[in-house]
Amino acid sequence: MKTLRTETRNGVGSIILTRAAEYNTITPELRDELAAAIDRADADHDVHVILLRADGPAFCAGYGLDWSTRAQTGEPSRRHVWDSVADYGMISQFVNVYMKLWYARKPTIAAVQGWCIGGGTDMVLCADLIIAAESASFGYPPSRVWGTPTTAMWVYRMGLERAKRYLLTGDEIPAPEAARIGLILEAVPDGELDARATSLAERMAQVPSNQLQMLKLLCNHTAENMGLATSRLVGSLFDGIARHTQEGLDFVARANAAGFRQAVRERDDPFGDYGSGPRSKTRAKPRAGKSESTKNGKRKS
């Protein structure tokens, strides 16, 4: 595997994203390898809990804008009608992988450091529990232009008004605030992230696997009965529509003309956050055009 590695210890199956130099931005290859890794861990009798982690300064800084805007640029001429069904099929290839964290029989925990924004939140909010380093940041800046959350987990995690508060602005959410408003479970000192997430996963793994699976289903079906599948369908369709509004097309054109980093900077500068904000000065920033921001007893595979 080129984008991640896996290891199992004490009942915990860890999946570690390894594209640190690219801030673990999402590519089709990462999507496919993540799907396979989750399926293997879910089928492994030695794994009771799945822990998703990442190498480097960021957990996941969104989709790789280089290939994703290039893909939209390569669509058929605007003289032809945009095929919303084909677009939904394309984005569903990603959404269905993220939802494996939700539908896996076994509990899933994500340990987040640095950026976890845009498409990174589509992924990580599908985990059952999220623990973040205090310096981590969440948010959905594409809500300002060129996207909507595809897995639509925001309302189910933190309620209607708070979800509106952050999606209607796209504002950055520091990890301590994310914990306070219920988007994630907790924020811990940066140096304690891996130990805290692993400790919780190993504590959970002491419970019989069949118990864990029943309790996860019991909790998840509450959200399912509230309409999660419908929210996900609408979110995925709206994401395609947002990428093909005039503003969305203008964003892609600007990215192609001035570079991805410049287009993102122009989007976020008026808000003063993400790569345009003061918090970005305290940590490494993604390279131009690579993200939505301007994230003994071991068996390895």
LINPE-V687404 format. One record per residue. N is the residue number from 1. PHI is phi as a letter, one per 30 degrees, with the letter a starting at -180 (NA if undefined). PSI is psi in radians with two decimals (none if undefined). OMEGA is omega in radians with two decimals (NA if undefined). Layout:
{{N,PHI,PSI,OMEGA} {N,PHI,PSI,OMEGA}}
This chain:
{{1,NA,2.48,-3.06} {2,c,-0.34,-3.02} {3,c,-0.14,-3.11} {4,a,2.93,2.99} {5,b,2.85,-3.13} {6,b,2.69,3.05} {7,a,2.67,-3.12} {8,b,2.32,3.13} {9,a,2.34,3.06} {10,h,0.70,3.09} {11,i,0.03,-3.11} {12,c,2.14,3.05} {13,c,1.93,-3.11} {14,c,2.38,3.01} {15,c,2.07,-3.04} {16,c,2.05,3.07} {17,d,2.36,-2.97} {18,b,0.21,3.11} {19,d,1.00,-3.03} {20,e,-0.72,-3.10} {21,d,-0.44,3.13} {22,c,0.23,3.13} {23,h,0.55,3.07} {24,h,0.60,3.06} {25,d,2.67,-3.00} {26,d,2.26,3.06} {27,b,2.87,3.06} {28,e,-0.60,3.14} {29,d,-0.76,3.08} {30,d,-0.76,3.11} {31,e,-0.87,-3.05} {32,d,-0.69,3.14} {33,d,-0.60,3.08} {34,d,-0.73,3.11} {35,e,-0.81,-3.12} {36,d,-0.70,-3.11} {37,d,-0.72,3.12} {38,d,-0.76,-3.14} {39,d,-0.73,-3.14} {40,d,-0.78,-3.13} {41,d,-0.67,-3.12} {42,d,-0.50,-3.12} {43,c,-0.17,-3.05} {44,d,2.08,-3.12} {45,d,-0.38,3.13} {46,d,-0.17,-3.12} {47,c,2.14,3.04} {48,c,-0.50,-3.09} {49,b,2.47,3.12} {50,c,2.21,-3.13} {51,c,2.10,3.13} {52,c,2.12,-3.14} {53,b,3.14,-3.14} {54,a,2.51,3.02} {55,d,2.73,2.97} {56,j,-3.01,-3.05} {57,d,-0.17,-3.11} {58,b,2.47,3.05} {59,d,-0.92,3.08} {60,a,2.00,-3.10} {61,c,0.59,3.04} {62,j,-2.91,3.11} {63,d,2.58,3.02} {64,d,1.89,-3.02} {65,d,-0.35,-3.12} {66,d,-0.89,-3.10} {67,d,-0.56,-3.04} {68,d,-0.69,3.07} {69,d,-0.58,3.09} {70,d,-0.64,3.12} {71,d,-0.71,3.13} {72,d,-0.65,3.11} {73,d,-0.57,-3.11} {74,d,0.08,3.10} {75,d,2.81,3.13} {76,e,2.76,-3.12} {77,e,2.55,3.13} {78,d,-0.11,3.02} {79,d,-0.35,3.12} {80,c,2.69,3.12} {81,d,2.35,3.07} {82,d,2.32,-3.09} {83,c,1.67,-3.09} {84,d,-0.55,3.14} {85,d,-0.74,3.08} {86,d,-0.68,3.12} {87,d,-0.75,3.11} {88,d,-0.69,3.09} {89,d,-0.68,3.14} {90,d,-0.90,-3.07} {91,d,-0.49,3.12} {92,d,-0.45,3.07} {93,d,-0.56,3.09} {94,d,-0.82,-3.08} {95,e,-0.74,-3.11} {96,d,-0.52,3.09} {97,d,-0.80,3.12} {98,e,-0.69,-3.11} {99,d,-0.22,3.03} {100,d,-0.53,3.07} {101,d,-0.59,3.13} {102,d,-0.77,-3.05} {103,c,-0.14,3.03} {104,e,2.45,-3.14} {105,d,-0.53,-3.06} {106,c,2.65,3.12} {107,d,2.55,3.12} {108,b,2.36,3.12} {109,b,2.42,3.06} {110,c,2.37,3.06} {111,c,2.05,-2.94} {112,c,2.29,3.00} {113,b,2.69,3.08} {114,i,-2.53,-3.13} {115,d,2.37,2.88} {116,b,1.57,-2.95} {117,b,2.88,3.09} {118,h,-2.23,3.13} {119,e,-0.41,3.06} {120,d,-0.61,3.09} {121,d,-0.58,3.05} {122,e,-0.66,3.13} {123,d,-1.01,-2.89} {124,d,-0.50,-3.14} {125,d,-0.13,3.05} {126,d,-0.25,3.08} {127,d,2.69,-3.12} {128,d,-0.68,-3.13} {129,b,2.53,3.13} {130,b,2.19,3.03} {131,c,2.35,-3.06} {132,b,2.64,2.96} {133,d,2.62,-3.08} {134,d,-0.45,-3.13} {135,d,0.01,3.13} {136,d,2.78,3.10} {137,b,2.46,3.08} {138,c,2.93,3.07} {139,l,2.89,3.13} {140,b,1.28,-3.12} {141,d,-0.45,3.09} {142,d,-0.18,3.06} {143,d,-0.28,3.06} {144,d,-0.52,3.03} {145,a,2.41,2.94} {146,i,0.45,3.03} {147,l,2.84,2.94} {148,b,2.72,-3.14} {149,d,2.17,-3.03} {150,d,-0.64,3.14} {151,d,-0.21,2.94} {152,h,0.73,-3.10} {153,d,-0.15,-2.96} {154,d,-0.88,-3.11} {155,d,-0.68,-3.09} {156,d,-0.45,-3.12} {157,d,-0.69,-3.00} {158,b,0.18,3.05} {159,j,2.91,-2.97} {160,d,-0.93,-3.03} {161,d,-0.69,3.13} {162,d,-0.65,3.07} {163,d,-0.76,3.10} {164,d,-0.72,-3.12} {165,e,-0.76,-3.05} {166,c,-0.48,3.11} {167,d,-0.53,-3.13} {168,d,-0.14,3.05} {169,c,-0.44,-3.01} {170,i,0.24,-3.02} {171,d,2.58,3.04} {172,d,2.48,-3.13} {173,b,1.83,3.06} {174,d,2.59,-3.03} {175,e,-0.75,3.12} {176,e,-0.66,3.09} {177,d,-0.67,3.11} {178,d,-0.66,3.10} {179,d,-0.70,-3.11} {180,d,-0.65,-3.08} {181,c,0.01,3.03} {182,i,0.16,3.09} {183,d,-0.61,3.10} {184,b,2.97,-3.11} {185,d,-0.89,-3.09} {186,a,2.79,3.03} {187,c,2.32,-3.07} {188,b,2.79,3.08} {189,e,2.50,-3.02} {190,e,-0.75,-3.08} {191,d,-0.13,-3.10} {192,c,0.04,-3.01} {193,e,-0.97,-3.07} {194,d,-0.74,-3.12} {195,d,-0.73,-3.11} {196,d,-0.79,-3.13} {197,d,-0.73,3.14} {198,d,-0.71,3.13} {199,d,-0.77,3.11} {200,d,-0.74,3.13} {201,d,-0.74,-3.14} {202,d,-0.61,3.08} {203,d,-0.76,3.12} {204,d,-0.63,-3.08} {205,d,-0.22,3.08} {206,d,-0.33,3.11} {207,d,2.45,3.11} {208,e,2.45,-3.06} {209,e,-0.65,-3.13} {210,d,-0.59,3.07} {211,d,-0.80,3.13} {212,e,-0.75,-3.10} {213,d,-0.71,3.13} {214,d,-0.75,-3.10} {215,d,-0.65,3.08} {216,d,-0.80,3.11} {217,d,-0.72,-3.13} {218,e,-0.76,3.14} {219,d,-0.78,-3.05} {220,d,-0.56,-3.10} {221,d,-0.34,3.01} {222,d,-0.85,3.11} {223,d,-0.67,3.11} {224,d,-0.75,-3.13} {225,d,-0.33,3.06} {226,d,-0.17,3.06} {227,j,0.46,-3.09} {228,e,-0.73,-3.12} {229,d,-0.70,3.11} {230,d,-0.72,3.11} {231,d,-0.71,3.14} {232,d,-0.72,3.09} {233,d,-0.84,-3.12} {234,d,-0.73,3.13} {235,d,-0.72,-3.14} {236,d,-0.70,3.11} {237,d,-0.76,3.13} {238,d,-0.57,3.10} {239,e,-0.77,3.09} {240,d,-0.72,3.12} {241,d,-0.77,-3.12} {242,d,-0.59,3.12} {243,d,-0.20,-3.09} {244,b,0.22,2.93} {245,d,2.97,3.08} {246,d,-0.69,3.13} {247,d,-0.67,3.11} {248,d,-0.74,3.10} {249,d,-0.66,3.10} {250,d,-0.67,3.12} {251,d,-0.78,3.12} {252,d,-0.75,3.13} {253,d,-0.72,3.13} {254,d,-0.70,3.11} {255,d,-0.69,3.13} {256,d,-0.59,-3.08} {257,d,-0.75,-3.01} {258,c,-0.15,-3.07} {259,j,2.62,-3.06} {260,d,-0.73,-3.11} {261,d,-0.73,3.14} {262,d,-0.71,3.13} {263,d,-0.73,3.11} {264,d,-0.71,3.11} {265,d,-0.77,-3.14} {266,d,-0.56,3.09} {267,d,-0.74,-2.96} {268,c,-0.35,-3.11} {269,e,-0.75,-3.13} {270,d,-0.38,-3.12} {271,c,-0.31,3.07} {272,i,0.63,3.13} {273,b,-3.02,-3.04} {274,h,-2.33,-3.10} {275,d,-0.29,-3.14} {276,c,-0.03,-3.03} {277,c,2.98,-3.09} {278,d,-0.51,-3.12} {279,d,-0.52,-3.10} {280,d,-0.34,-3.13} {281,d,-0.29,-3.10} {282,c,0.05,3.14} {283,b,2.88,3.14} {284,d,2.51,3.11} {285,c,2.60,3.11} {286,d,2.65,3.11} {287,d,2.72,-3.10} {288,e,2.29,3.02} {289,i,0.17,-3.04} {290,c,-0.05,-3.12} {291,a,3.10,3.11} {292,d,-0.01,3.13} {293,c,2.57,3.04} {294,b,none,NA} {295,NA,none,NA} {296,NA,1.89,-3.10} {297,i,0.26,-3.11} {298,c,2.45,3.05} {299,c,2.08,-3.04} {300,c,2.68,3.06} {301,b,none,NA}}
